[in-house]
Amino acid sequence: MHMMTGYMSADLFLAIAGKAGQELTVESFQKAAGGFSDTGTLVGDRAEPKGQKESFGCGALVRLKNGRYEVAVPFRCYPPIPFG
């Protein structure tokens, strides 16, 4: 599961970077991410910024703030994504 999470994180980064265009900057990446969506991936449909607050499977999202981790989205189980 952890290896798949890493792979899909890299895949998402590359997909957004591709939509940002040839002159990749922080600003062009953020702009592309702000309205990004695609379908048919290994984990189903993806969309940003919606995906920053939702997940699949069971889990929680945390963030680093002032040198400490804090819960950004509480632990919850989401419906399974059909692979097929």
PyMOL Python script that loads the backbone (N, CA, C, O; Angstrom):
from pymol import cmd

cmd.read_pdbstr("""\
ATOM      1  N   MET A   1       0.817  -1.188   0.000  1.00  0.00           N
ATOM      2  CA  MET A   1       0.000   0.000   0.000  1.00  0.00           C
ATOM      3  C   MET A   1       0.866   1.260   0.000  1.00  0.00           C
ATOM      4  O   MET A   1       0.565   2.220  -0.709  1.00  0.00           O
ATOM      5  N   HIS A   2       1.945   1.258   0.796  1.00  0.00           N
ATOM      6  CA  HIS A   2       2.798   2.448   0.861  1.00  0.00           C
ATOM      7  C   HIS A   2       3.509   2.686  -0.468  1.00  0.00           C
ATOM      8  O   HIS A   2       3.678   3.830  -0.889  1.00  0.00           O
ATOM      9  N   MET A   3       3.924   1.608  -1.125  1.00  0.00           N
ATOM     10  CA  MET A   3       4.588   1.766  -2.414  1.00  0.00           C
ATOM     11  C   MET A   3       3.605   2.339  -3.443  1.00  0.00           C
ATOM     12  O   MET A   3       3.981   3.186  -4.253  1.00  0.00           O
ATOM     13  N   MET A   4       2.349   1.880  -3.411  1.00  0.00           N
ATOM     14  CA  MET A   4       1.351   2.406  -4.330  1.00  0.00           C
ATOM     15  C   MET A   4       1.080   3.879  -4.041  1.00  0.00           C
ATOM     16  O   MET A   4       0.904   4.664  -4.973  1.00  0.00           O
ATOM     17  N   THR A   5       1.043   4.263  -2.781  1.00  0.00           N
ATOM     18  CA  THR A   5       0.830   5.664  -2.424  1.00  0.00           C
ATOM     19  C   THR A   5       1.944   6.537  -2.983  1.00  0.00           C
ATOM     20  O   THR A   5       1.684   7.604  -3.539  1.00  0.00           O
ATOM     21  N   GLY A   6       3.184   6.084  -2.835  1.00  0.00           N
ATOM     22  CA  GLY A   6       4.318   6.828  -3.388  1.00  0.00           C
ATOM     23  C   GLY A   6       4.252   6.927  -4.898  1.00  0.00           C
ATOM     24  O   GLY A   6       4.484   7.992  -5.469  1.00  0.00           O
ATOM     25  N   TYR A   7       3.934   5.811  -5.548  1.00  0.00           N
ATOM     26  CA  TYR A   7       3.836   5.802  -7.015  1.00  0.00           C
ATOM     27  C   TYR A   7       2.740   6.755  -7.485  1.00  0.00           C
ATOM     28  O   TYR A   7       2.952   7.539  -8.410  1.00  0.00           O
ATOM     29  N   MET A   8       1.564   6.690  -6.846  1.00  0.00           N
ATOM     30  CA  MET A   8       0.453   7.528  -7.282  1.00  0.00           C
ATOM     31  C   MET A   8       0.695   9.000  -6.958  1.00  0.00           C
ATOM     32  O   MET A   8       0.208   9.876  -7.673  1.00  0.00           O
ATOM     33  N   SER A   9       1.435   9.282  -5.898  1.00  0.00           N
ATOM     34  CA  SER A   9       1.801  10.671  -5.602  1.00  0.00           C
ATOM     35  C   SER A   9       2.694  11.231  -6.698  1.00  0.00           C
ATOM     36  O   SER A   9       2.495  12.353  -7.163  1.00  0.00           O
ATOM     37  N   ALA A  10       3.682  10.437  -7.107  1.00  0.00           N
ATOM     38  CA  ALA A  10       4.571  10.862  -8.197  1.00  0.00           C
ATOM     39  C   ALA A  10       3.793  10.997  -9.498  1.00  0.00           C
ATOM     40  O   ALA A  10       4.018  11.938 -10.259  1.00  0.00           O
ATOM     41  N   ASP A  11       2.883  10.069  -9.759  1.00  0.00           N
ATOM     42  CA  ASP A  11       2.070  10.121 -10.973  1.00  0.00           C
ATOM     43  C   ASP A  11       1.205  11.380 -11.000  1.00  0.00           C
ATOM     44  O   ASP A  11       1.067  12.022 -12.042  1.00  0.00           O
ATOM     45  N   LEU A  12       0.623  11.730  -9.851  1.00  0.00           N
ATOM     46  CA  LEU A  12      -0.189  12.946  -9.772  1.00  0.00           C
ATOM     47  C   LEU A  12       0.668  14.184 -10.008  1.00  0.00           C
ATOM     48  O   LEU A  12       0.268  15.090 -10.739  1.00  0.00           O
ATOM     49  N   PHE A  13       1.853  14.223  -9.385  1.00  0.00           N
ATOM     50  CA  PHE A  13       2.750  15.364  -9.585  1.00  0.00           C
ATOM     51  C   PHE A  13       3.086  15.527 -11.071  1.00  0.00           C
ATOM     52  O   PHE A  13       3.022  16.636 -11.601  1.00  0.00           O
ATOM     53  N   LEU A  14       3.441  14.436 -11.741  1.00  0.00           N
ATOM     54  CA  LEU A  14       3.799  14.511 -13.158  1.00  0.00           C
ATOM     55  C   LEU A  14       2.612  14.913 -14.026  1.00  0.00           C
ATOM     56  O   LEU A  14       2.774  15.656 -14.994  1.00  0.00           O
ATOM     57  N   ALA A  15       1.424  14.429 -13.686  1.00  0.00           N
ATOM     58  CA  ALA A  15       0.239  14.799 -14.457  1.00  0.00           C
ATOM     59  C   ALA A  15      -0.046  16.295 -14.337  1.00  0.00           C
ATOM     60  O   ALA A  15      -0.364  16.947 -15.332  1.00  0.00           O
ATOM     61  N   ILE A  16       0.064  16.837 -13.136  1.00  0.00           N
ATOM     62  CA  ILE A  16      -0.167  18.275 -12.939  1.00  0.00           C
ATOM     63  C   ILE A  16       0.942  19.075 -13.613  1.00  0.00           C
ATOM     64  O   ILE A  16       0.669  20.084 -14.262  1.00  0.00           O
ATOM     65  N   ALA A  17       2.190  18.635 -13.465  1.00  0.00           N
ATOM     66  CA  ALA A  17       3.312  19.333 -14.110  1.00  0.00           C
ATOM     67  C   ALA A  17       3.133  19.357 -15.616  1.00  0.00           C
ATOM     68  O   ALA A  17       3.445  20.359 -16.259  1.00  0.00           O
ATOM     69  N   GLY A  18       2.636  18.272 -16.190  1.00  0.00           N
ATOM     70  CA  GLY A  18       2.376  18.232 -17.630  1.00  0.00           C
ATOM     71  C   GLY A  18       1.332  19.253 -18.053  1.00  0.00           C
ATOM     72  O   GLY A  18       1.450  19.854 -19.121  1.00  0.00           O
ATOM     73  N   LYS A  19       0.320  19.454 -17.233  1.00  0.00           N
ATOM     74  CA  LYS A  19      -0.713  20.447 -17.544  1.00  0.00           C
ATOM     75  C   LYS A  19      -0.213  21.872 -17.320  1.00  0.00           C
ATOM     76  O   LYS A  19      -0.766  22.819 -17.878  1.00  0.00           O
ATOM     77  N   ALA A  20       0.838  22.026 -16.499  1.00  0.00           N
ATOM     78  CA  ALA A  20       1.386  23.359 -16.230  1.00  0.00           C
ATOM     79  C   ALA A  20       2.143  23.915 -17.432  1.00  0.00           C
ATOM     80  O   ALA A  20       2.314  25.129 -17.545  1.00  0.00           O
ATOM     81  N   GLY A  21       2.595  23.047 -18.325  1.00  0.00           N
ATOM     82  CA  GLY A  21       3.262  23.513 -19.536  1.00  0.00           C
ATOM     83  C   GLY A  21       4.773  23.423 -19.481  1.00  0.00           C
ATOM     84  O   GLY A  21       5.348  22.978 -18.487  1.00  0.00           O
ATOM     85  N   GLN A  22       5.414  23.852 -20.566  1.00  0.00           N
ATOM     86  CA  GLN A  22       6.862  23.737 -20.734  1.00  0.00           C
ATOM     87  C   GLN A  22       7.652  24.588 -19.744  1.00  0.00           C
ATOM     88  O   GLN A  22       8.721  24.177 -19.292  1.00  0.00           O
ATOM     89  N   GLU A  23       7.145  25.749 -19.408  1.00  0.00           N
ATOM     90  CA  GLU A  23       7.845  26.650 -18.487  1.00  0.00           C
ATOM     91  C   GLU A  23       7.319  26.433 -17.072  1.00  0.00           C
ATOM     92  O   GLU A  23       6.549  27.245 -16.559  1.00  0.00           O
ATOM     93  N   LEU A  24       7.736  25.338 -16.444  1.00  0.00           N
ATOM     94  CA  LEU A  24       7.233  24.974 -15.128  1.00  0.00           C
ATOM     95  C   LEU A  24       7.811  25.885 -14.046  1.00  0.00           C
ATOM     96  O   LEU A  24       9.026  25.982 -13.875  1.00  0.00           O
ATOM     97  N   THR A  25       6.923  26.538 -13.334  1.00  0.00           N
ATOM     98  CA  THR A  25       7.285  27.361 -12.184  1.00  0.00           C
ATOM     99  C   THR A  25       6.343  26.983 -11.039  1.00  0.00           C
ATOM    100  O   THR A  25       5.368  26.260 -11.245  1.00  0.00           O
ATOM    101  N   VAL A  26       6.632  27.465  -9.855  1.00  0.00           N
ATOM    102  CA  VAL A  26       5.729  27.230  -8.732  1.00  0.00           C
ATOM    103  C   VAL A  26       4.343  27.779  -9.068  1.00  0.00           C
ATOM    104  O   VAL A  26       3.329  27.138  -8.794  1.00  0.00           O
ATOM    105  N   GLU A  27       4.312  28.957  -9.657  1.00  0.00           N
ATOM    106  CA  GLU A  27       3.042  29.595  -9.980  1.00  0.00           C
ATOM    107  C   GLU A  27       2.265  28.813 -11.034  1.00  0.00           C
ATOM    108  O   GLU A  27       1.058  28.617 -10.888  1.00  0.00           O
ATOM    109  N   SER A  28       2.945  28.359 -12.105  1.00  0.00           N
ATOM    110  CA  SER A  28       2.233  27.609 -13.156  1.00  0.00           C
ATOM    111  C   SER A  28       1.758  26.258 -12.626  1.00  0.00           C
ATOM    112  O   SER A  28       0.694  25.776 -13.015  1.00  0.00           O
ATOM    113  N   PHE A  29       2.549  25.644 -11.736  1.00  0.00           N
ATOM    114  CA  PHE A  29       2.139  24.367 -11.144  1.00  0.00           C
ATOM    115  C   PHE A  29       0.910  24.566 -10.263  1.00  0.00           C
ATOM    116  O   PHE A  29      -0.051  23.803 -10.355  1.00  0.00           O
ATOM    117  N   GLN A  30       0.937  25.597  -9.402  1.00  0.00           N
ATOM    118  CA  GLN A  30      -0.197  25.863  -8.516  1.00  0.00           C
ATOM    119  C   GLN A  30      -1.458  26.190  -9.308  1.00  0.00           C
ATOM    120  O   GLN A  30      -2.556  25.777  -8.935  1.00  0.00           O
ATOM    121  N   LYS A  31      -1.300  26.925 -10.389  1.00  0.00           N
ATOM    122  CA  LYS A  31      -2.455  27.261 -11.227  1.00  0.00           C
ATOM    123  C   LYS A  31      -3.027  25.998 -11.863  1.00  0.00           C
ATOM    124  O   LYS A  31      -4.243  25.809 -11.877  1.00  0.00           O
ATOM    125  N   ALA A  32      -2.165  25.138 -12.387  1.00  0.00           N
ATOM    126  CA  ALA A  32      -2.625  23.886 -12.996  1.00  0.00           C
ATOM    127  C   ALA A  32      -3.279  22.979 -11.954  1.00  0.00           C
ATOM    128  O   ALA A  32      -4.277  22.320 -12.244  1.00  0.00           O
ATOM    129  N   ALA A  33      -2.726  22.945 -10.758  1.00  0.00           N
ATOM    130  CA  ALA A  33      -3.281  22.093  -9.694  1.00  0.00           C
ATOM    131  C   ALA A  33      -4.643  22.595  -9.226  1.00  0.00           C
ATOM    132  O   ALA A  33      -5.498  21.810  -8.818  1.00  0.00           O
ATOM    133  N   GLY A  34      -4.836  23.909  -9.290  1.00  0.00           N
ATOM    134  CA  GLY A  34      -6.087  24.503  -8.816  1.00  0.00           C
ATOM    135  C   GLY A  34      -7.311  24.056  -9.571  1.00  0.00           C
ATOM    136  O   GLY A  34      -8.418  24.119  -9.037  1.00  0.00           O
ATOM    137  N   GLY A  35      -7.145  23.604 -10.801  1.00  0.00           N
ATOM    138  CA  GLY A  35      -8.284  23.151 -11.605  1.00  0.00           C
ATOM    139  C   GLY A  35      -8.026  21.807 -12.249  1.00  0.00           C
ATOM    140  O   GLY A  35      -8.584  21.505 -13.303  1.00  0.00           O
ATOM    141  N   PHE A  36      -7.183  20.992 -11.625  1.00  0.00           N
ATOM    142  CA  PHE A  36      -6.778  19.714 -12.213  1.00  0.00           C
ATOM    143  C   PHE A  36      -7.810  18.617 -11.965  1.00  0.00           C
ATOM    144  O   PHE A  36      -8.379  18.524 -10.878  1.00  0.00           O
ATOM    145  N   SER A  37      -8.041  17.799 -12.968  1.00  0.00           N
ATOM    146  CA  SER A  37      -8.797  16.561 -12.796  1.00  0.00           C
ATOM    147  C   SER A  37      -8.433  15.616 -13.925  1.00  0.00           C
ATOM    148  O   SER A  37      -8.104  16.044 -15.032  1.00  0.00           O
ATOM    149  N   ASP A  38      -8.494  14.321 -13.631  1.00  0.00           N
ATOM    150  CA  ASP A  38      -8.349  13.306 -14.663  1.00  0.00           C
ATOM    151  C   ASP A  38      -9.123  12.070 -14.236  1.00  0.00           C
ATOM    152  O   ASP A  38      -9.575  11.974 -13.095  1.00  0.00           O
ATOM    153  N   THR A  39      -9.270  11.139 -15.145  1.00  0.00           N
ATOM    154  CA  THR A  39     -10.054   9.935 -14.877  1.00  0.00           C
ATOM    155  C   THR A  39      -9.283   8.713 -15.342  1.00  0.00           C
ATOM    156  O   THR A  39      -8.299   8.813 -16.074  1.00  0.00           O
ATOM    157  N   GLY A  40      -9.752   7.565 -14.901  1.00  0.00           N
ATOM    158  CA  GLY A  40      -9.191   6.300 -15.372  1.00  0.00           C
ATOM    159  C   GLY A  40      -7.817   5.968 -14.827  1.00  0.00           C
ATOM    160  O   GLY A  40      -7.084   5.205 -15.456  1.00  0.00           O
ATOM    161  N   THR A  41      -7.441   6.512 -13.684  1.00  0.00           N
ATOM    162  CA  THR A  41      -6.134   6.194 -13.108  1.00  0.00           C
ATOM    163  C   THR A  41      -6.261   4.932 -12.256  1.00  0.00           C
ATOM    164  O   THR A  41      -7.360   4.419 -12.044  1.00  0.00           O
ATOM    165  N   LEU A  42      -5.144   4.451 -11.783  1.00  0.00           N
ATOM    166  CA  LEU A  42      -5.123   3.258 -10.947  1.00  0.00           C
ATOM    167  C   LEU A  42      -5.993   3.406  -9.704  1.00  0.00           C
ATOM    168  O   LEU A  42      -6.549   2.422  -9.214  1.00  0.00           O
ATOM    169  N   VAL A  43      -6.114   4.621  -9.194  1.00  0.00           N
ATOM    170  CA  VAL A  43      -6.924   4.872  -7.999  1.00  0.00           C
ATOM    171  C   VAL A  43      -8.257   5.534  -8.324  1.00  0.00           C
ATOM    172  O   VAL A  43      -8.933   6.030  -7.423  1.00  0.00           O
ATOM    173  N   GLY A  44      -8.638   5.548  -9.573  1.00  0.00           N
ATOM    174  CA  GLY A  44      -9.908   6.153  -9.969  1.00  0.00           C
ATOM    175  C   GLY A  44      -9.746   7.590 -10.405  1.00  0.00           C
ATOM    176  O   GLY A  44      -8.662   8.009 -10.810  1.00  0.00           O
ATOM    177  N   ASP A  45     -10.818   8.337 -10.321  1.00  0.00           N
ATOM    178  CA  ASP A  45     -10.809   9.738 -10.741  1.00  0.00           C
ATOM    179  C   ASP A  45     -10.089  10.583  -9.689  1.00  0.00           C
ATOM    180  O   ASP A  45     -10.188  10.333  -8.488  1.00  0.00           O
ATOM    181  N   ARG A  46      -9.359  11.594 -10.181  1.00  0.00           N
ATOM    182  CA  ARG A  46      -8.631  12.490  -9.281  1.00  0.00           C
ATOM    183  C   ARG A  46      -9.018  13.921  -9.613  1.00  0.00           C
ATOM    184  O   ARG A  46      -9.254  14.256 -10.774  1.00  0.00           O
ATOM    185  N   ALA A  47      -9.083  14.763  -8.587  1.00  0.00           N
ATOM    186  CA  ALA A  47      -9.396  16.176  -8.790  1.00  0.00           C
ATOM    187  C   ALA A  47      -8.760  16.989  -7.676  1.00  0.00           C
ATOM    188  O   ALA A  47      -8.749  16.579  -6.515  1.00  0.00           O
ATOM    189  N   GLU A  48      -8.238  18.135  -8.043  1.00  0.00           N
ATOM    190  CA  GLU A  48      -7.686  19.083  -7.075  1.00  0.00           C
ATOM    191  C   GLU A  48      -8.446  20.387  -7.229  1.00  0.00           C
ATOM    192  O   GLU A  48      -8.790  20.737  -8.358  1.00  0.00           O
ATOM    193  N   PRO A  49      -8.723  21.110  -6.195  1.00  0.00           N
ATOM    194  CA  PRO A  49      -8.255  20.940  -4.829  1.00  0.00           C
ATOM    195  C   PRO A  49      -9.102  19.980  -4.002  1.00  0.00           C
ATOM    196  O   PRO A  49      -8.785  19.741  -2.837  1.00  0.00           O
ATOM    197  N   LYS A  50     -10.182  19.418  -4.576  1.00  0.00           N
ATOM    198  CA  LYS A  50     -11.047  18.498  -3.829  1.00  0.00           C
ATOM    199  C   LYS A  50     -10.250  17.371  -3.172  1.00  0.00           C
ATOM    200  O   LYS A  50     -10.543  16.988  -2.040  1.00  0.00           O
ATOM    201  N   GLY A  51      -9.245  16.837  -3.871  1.00  0.00           N
ATOM    202  CA  GLY A  51      -8.462  15.724  -3.361  1.00  0.00           C
ATOM    203  C   GLY A  51      -7.600  16.058  -2.161  1.00  0.00           C
ATOM    204  O   GLY A  51      -7.056  15.155  -1.525  1.00  0.00           O
ATOM    205  N   GLN A  52      -7.465  17.317  -1.840  1.00  0.00           N
ATOM    206  CA  GLN A  52      -6.678  17.708  -0.664  1.00  0.00           C
ATOM    207  C   GLN A  52      -7.413  17.411   0.637  1.00  0.00           C
ATOM    208  O   GLN A  52      -6.800  17.376   1.704  1.00  0.00           O
ATOM    209  N   LYS A  53      -8.718  17.197   0.551  1.00  0.00           N
ATOM    210  CA  LYS A  53      -9.501  16.969   1.762  1.00  0.00           C
ATOM    211  C   LYS A  53     -10.237  15.640   1.736  1.00  0.00           C
ATOM    212  O   LYS A  53     -10.947  15.315   2.688  1.00  0.00           O
ATOM    213  N   GLU A  54     -10.086  14.868   0.675  1.00  0.00           N
ATOM    214  CA  GLU A  54     -10.743  13.568   0.581  1.00  0.00           C
ATOM    215  C   GLU A  54      -9.696  12.512   0.286  1.00  0.00           C
ATOM    216  O   GLU A  54      -8.597  12.817  -0.178  1.00  0.00           O
ATOM    217  N   SER A  55     -10.048  11.282   0.558  1.00  0.00           N
ATOM    218  CA  SER A  55      -9.104  10.200   0.391  1.00  0.00           C
ATOM    219  C   SER A  55      -9.843   8.975  -0.119  1.00  0.00           C
ATOM    220  O   SER A  55     -11.031   9.038  -0.436  1.00  0.00           O
ATOM    221  N   PHE A  56      -9.132   7.864  -0.194  1.00  0.00           N
ATOM    222  CA  PHE A  56      -9.766   6.587  -0.471  1.00  0.00           C
ATOM    223  C   PHE A  56      -9.260   5.603   0.575  1.00  0.00           C
ATOM    224  O   PHE A  56      -8.221   5.818   1.199  1.00  0.00           O
ATOM    225  N   GLY A  57     -10.008   4.523   0.756  1.00  0.00           N
ATOM    226  CA  GLY A  57      -9.641   3.584   1.806  1.00  0.00           C
ATOM    227  C   GLY A  57      -9.908   4.206   3.157  1.00  0.00           C
ATOM    228  O   GLY A  57     -10.775   5.070   3.292  1.00  0.00           O
ATOM    229  N   CYS A  58      -9.167   3.769   4.154  1.00  0.00           N
ATOM    230  CA  CYS A  58      -9.305   4.325   5.496  1.00  0.00           C
ATOM    231  C   CYS A  58      -8.043   5.110   5.807  1.00  0.00           C
ATOM    232  O   CYS A  58      -6.932   4.619   5.609  1.00  0.00           O
ATOM    233  N   GLY A  59      -8.213   6.301   6.282  1.00  0.00           N
ATOM    234  CA  GLY A  59      -7.037   7.085   6.606  1.00  0.00           C
ATOM    235  C   GLY A  59      -7.396   8.472   7.080  1.00  0.00           C
ATOM    236  O   GLY A  59      -8.565   8.849   7.157  1.00  0.00           O
ATOM    237  N   ALA A  60      -6.372   9.211   7.392  1.00  0.00           N
ATOM    238  CA  ALA A  60      -6.498  10.590   7.827  1.00  0.00           C
ATOM    239  C   ALA A  60      -5.390  11.379   7.145  1.00  0.00           C
ATOM    240  O   ALA A  60      -4.379  10.811   6.733  1.00  0.00           O
ATOM    241  N   LEU A  61      -5.578  12.658   7.028  1.00  0.00           N
ATOM    242  CA  LEU A  61      -4.549  13.525   6.476  1.00  0.00           C
ATOM    243  C   LEU A  61      -3.990  14.380   7.598  1.00  0.00           C
ATOM    244  O   LEU A  61      -4.733  14.890   8.436  1.00  0.00           O
ATOM    245  N   VAL A  62      -2.681  14.530   7.606  1.00  0.00           N
ATOM    246  CA  VAL A  62      -2.034  15.386   8.590  1.00  0.00           C
ATOM    247  C   VAL A  62      -1.216  16.444   7.868  1.00  0.00           C
ATOM    248  O   VAL A  62      -0.914  16.308   6.682  1.00  0.00           O
ATOM    249  N   ARG A  63      -0.861  17.493   8.585  1.00  0.00           N
ATOM    250  CA  ARG A  63       0.008  18.526   8.031  1.00  0.00           C
ATOM    251  C   ARG A  63       1.013  18.916   9.107  1.00  0.00           C
ATOM    252  O   ARG A  63       0.777  18.751  10.303  1.00  0.00           O
ATOM    253  N   LEU A  64       2.125  19.432   8.644  1.00  0.00           N
ATOM    254  CA  LEU A  64       3.166  19.891   9.546  1.00  0.00           C
ATOM    255  C   LEU A  64       2.973  21.387   9.759  1.00  0.00           C
ATOM    256  O   LEU A  64       2.990  22.163   8.804  1.00  0.00           O
ATOM    257  N   LYS A  65       2.790  21.789  11.013  1.00  0.00           N
ATOM    258  CA  LYS A  65       2.568  23.196  11.324  1.00  0.00           C
ATOM    259  C   LYS A  65       3.356  23.536  12.584  1.00  0.00           C
ATOM    260  O   LYS A  65       3.189  22.909  13.630  1.00  0.00           O
ATOM    261  N   ASN A  66       4.217  24.542  12.460  1.00  0.00           N
ATOM    262  CA  ASN A  66       5.056  24.966  13.585  1.00  0.00           C
ATOM    263  C   ASN A  66       5.872  23.809  14.165  1.00  0.00           C
ATOM    264  O   ASN A  66       6.033  23.691  15.380  1.00  0.00           O
ATOM    265  N   GLY A  67       6.378  22.970  13.280  1.00  0.00           N
ATOM    266  CA  GLY A  67       7.230  21.862  13.709  1.00  0.00           C
ATOM    267  C   GLY A  67       6.500  20.678  14.317  1.00  0.00           C
ATOM    268  O   GLY A  67       7.141  19.773  14.852  1.00  0.00           O
ATOM    269  N   ARG A  68       5.171  20.661  14.247  1.00  0.00           N
ATOM    270  CA  ARG A  68       4.386  19.560  14.806  1.00  0.00           C
ATOM    271  C   ARG A  68       3.354  19.101  13.792  1.00  0.00           C
ATOM    272  O   ARG A  68       2.839  19.897  13.006  1.00  0.00           O
ATOM    273  N   TYR A  69       3.058  17.805  13.817  1.00  0.00           N
ATOM    274  CA  TYR A  69       1.984  17.289  12.973  1.00  0.00           C
ATOM    275  C   TYR A  69       0.646  17.558  13.637  1.00  0.00           C
ATOM    276  O   TYR A  69       0.488  17.393  14.847  1.00  0.00           O
ATOM    277  N   GLU A  70      -0.315  17.976  12.819  1.00  0.00           N
ATOM    278  CA  GLU A  70      -1.670  18.150  13.315  1.00  0.00           C
ATOM    279  C   GLU A  70      -2.625  17.512  12.322  1.00  0.00           C
ATOM    280  O   GLU A  70      -2.325  17.429  11.131  1.00  0.00           O
ATOM    281  N   VAL A  71      -3.763  17.065  12.805  1.00  0.00           N
ATOM    282  CA  VAL A  71      -4.750  16.421  11.946  1.00  0.00           C
ATOM    283  C   VAL A  71      -5.392  17.475  11.054  1.00  0.00           C
ATOM    284  O   VAL A  71      -5.947  18.461  11.539  1.00  0.00           O
ATOM    285  N   ALA A  72      -5.312  17.257   9.758  1.00  0.00           N
ATOM    286  CA  ALA A  72      -5.965  18.151   8.801  1.00  0.00           C
ATOM    287  C   ALA A  72      -7.358  17.615   8.455  1.00  0.00           C
ATOM    288  O   ALA A  72      -8.308  18.386   8.315  1.00  0.00           O
ATOM    289  N   VAL A  73      -7.470  16.305   8.320  1.00  0.00           N
ATOM    290  CA  VAL A  73      -8.746  15.645   8.050  1.00  0.00           C
ATOM    291  C   VAL A  73      -8.810  14.419   8.958  1.00  0.00           C
ATOM    292  O   VAL A  73      -7.935  13.558   8.873  1.00  0.00           O
ATOM    293  N   PRO A  74      -9.810  14.315   9.816  1.00  0.00           N
ATOM    294  CA  PRO A  74      -9.876  13.197  10.761  1.00  0.00           C
ATOM    295  C   PRO A  74      -9.978  11.840  10.064  1.00  0.00           C
ATOM    296  O   PRO A  74     -10.406  11.749   8.913  1.00  0.00           O
ATOM    297  N   PHE A  75      -9.579  10.794  10.779  1.00  0.00           N
ATOM    298  CA  PHE A  75      -9.640   9.430  10.271  1.00  0.00           C
ATOM    299  C   PHE A  75     -11.069   9.089   9.868  1.00  0.00           C
ATOM    300  O   PHE A  75     -12.025   9.381  10.587  1.00  0.00           O
ATOM    301  N   ARG A  76     -11.191   8.462   8.699  1.00  0.00           N
ATOM    302  CA  ARG A  76     -12.497   8.086   8.165  1.00  0.00           C
ATOM    303  C   ARG A  76     -12.285   7.016   7.111  1.00  0.00           C
ATOM    304  O   ARG A  76     -11.226   6.973   6.486  1.00  0.00           O
ATOM    305  N   CYS A  77     -13.255   6.165   6.903  1.00  0.00           N
ATOM    306  CA  CYS A  77     -13.209   5.173   5.827  1.00  0.00           C
ATOM    307  C   CYS A  77     -14.093   5.636   4.682  1.00  0.00           C
ATOM    308  O   CYS A  77     -15.230   6.061   4.886  1.00  0.00           O
ATOM    309  N   TYR A  78     -13.556   5.546   3.486  1.00  0.00           N
ATOM    310  CA  TYR A  78     -14.261   5.949   2.275  1.00  0.00           C
ATOM    311  C   TYR A  78     -14.642   4.711   1.484  1.00  0.00           C
ATOM    312  O   TYR A  78     -14.030   3.660   1.674  1.00  0.00           O
ATOM    313  N   PRO A  79     -15.635   4.795   0.601  1.00  0.00           N
ATOM    314  CA  PRO A  79     -16.019   3.632  -0.195  1.00  0.00           C
ATOM    315  C   PRO A  79     -14.858   3.174  -1.072  1.00  0.00           C
ATOM    316  O   PRO A  79     -14.050   3.994  -1.506  1.00  0.00           O
ATOM    317  N   PRO A  80     -14.769   1.869  -1.335  1.00  0.00           N
ATOM    318  CA  PRO A  80     -13.687   1.373  -2.180  1.00  0.00           C
ATOM    319  C   PRO A  80     -13.830   1.871  -3.608  1.00  0.00           C
ATOM    320  O   PRO A  80     -14.932   2.124  -4.095  1.00  0.00           O
ATOM    321  N   ILE A  81     -12.694   2.002  -4.259  1.00  0.00           N
ATOM    322  CA  ILE A  81     -12.648   2.390  -5.669  1.00  0.00           C
ATOM    323  C   ILE A  81     -12.522   1.104  -6.480  1.00  0.00           C
ATOM    324  O   ILE A  81     -11.600   0.321  -6.252  1.00  0.00           O
ATOM    325  N   PRO A  82     -13.433   0.875  -7.420  1.00  0.00           N
ATOM    326  CA  PRO A  82     -13.332  -0.371  -8.196  1.00  0.00           C
ATOM    327  C   PRO A  82     -12.133  -0.334  -9.155  1.00  0.00           C
ATOM    328  O   PRO A  82     -11.963   0.625  -9.908  1.00  0.00           O
ATOM    329  N   PHE A  83     -11.326  -1.359  -9.120  1.00  0.00           N
ATOM    330  CA  PHE A  83     -10.212  -1.495 -10.045  1.00  0.00           C
ATOM    331  C   PHE A  83     -10.648  -2.486 -11.105  1.00  0.00           C
ATOM    332  O   PHE A  83     -10.921  -3.646 -10.796  1.00  0.00           O
ATOM    333  N   GLY A  84     -10.716  -2.053 -12.323  1.00  0.00           N
ATOM    334  CA  GLY A  84     -11.135  -3.032 -13.316  1.00  0.00           C
ATOM    335  C   GLY A  84     -11.390  -2.438 -14.593  1.00  0.00           C
ATOM    336  O   GLY A  84     -11.754  -3.137 -15.538  1.00  0.00           O
TER     337      GLY A  84
END
""", "prot")
cmd.dss("prot")
cmd.show_as("cartoon", "prot")
cmd.util.cbc("prot")
cmd.orient("prot")
